[in-house]
Amino acid sequence: MPPAGGGEIGGGEPGPGEEQIMTATFIHEGTTIDYTPGADVAAGAVVVQGELVGVAVRAIPANTLGALSVQGVFDLPKATGGGTAITAGAQLYWDDTNDLATTSDGAGANKAIGKAVLAAADADATVRARLSQ
C-alpha cells in the first residue's frame, strides 16, 4: 500500500504534508579529487584550494582534468635548522608561501594538511605525513 498522500516508496513527488527527503549520491572513495589547474602542476606539487590541500601524484597540464590525492602518506618538505624538529603525531599545516610543512597554523594563513607519522629532526629536510583534513 502506498504511503498517505499518494507518494511511492523510494521515489515520486511528496504528497500533501510529506517532506521532500534529499539523498546523497556516492561518487567514489575520496582518496583523490578532480582538479583542473590554470597552469601546469608538477608531480608532487602541493595544491591548496581554500581549506582543502592535496598532492598531485602525476603532472597535470594546464586546463586538463587531473587528480589530487587528499589521503595517503607523503614525505613533505620542511624547514631545517634549530627549532624545526617535528614530533610524531604533531598536527601539520601547509605553508603555501614557503612550500613547507610546519606545525604552525600561521595565524590561519597555513592550512591543515595532516599529522606527522615519523619524527623529523632539525636537520631533516622532510617530514613523513599522513594527509587528513
Buried (B, 14 or more C-beta within 10 A) or exposed (E): EEEEEEBEEEEEEEEEEBEEEEEEEEEEEEEBBEBEBEEEBEEBBBBBEEEBBBBBBEEBEEEEEBBBBBBBEBBBBBBBEEEBBBEEEBBBBBBBEEEBBBBEBBEEEBBBBBBBBBBBEEEBEBBBBBBEE
